[in-house]
Amino acid sequence: MADEPVSLQEVKTYLRIDGEEEDSLLASLIPVAREHCENYLNASLPTEVPTPVKQAQLLLISHFYEQRSGETIPPVVYALLAPYRNIHW
């Protein structure tokens, strides 16, 4: 099953944020999470991404939003991405 890319509204729903005060920060984290996933996968994400990859992006955005001191990314992110990784030798 594939989903559309992560939207600001999905991020706000996931993080349970109602107001607009954090919109610019959250919007800036969306491409950061996407790029992090693409770097790990060694591939660009298509317009429609598999649900686990979308979940990994939401987890990354949540992590970057809540942990602003450089804490380690939760291993579950990589567990969700691993089946889609394009390994180049």
Secondary structure as UniProt FT lines:
FT   STRAND          2..3
FT   HELIX           8..15
FT   TURN            21..22
FT   HELIX           23..41
FT   STRAND          49..50
FT   HELIX           51..66
FT   TURN            68..69
FT   HELIX           75..81
FT   HELIX           82..84
//
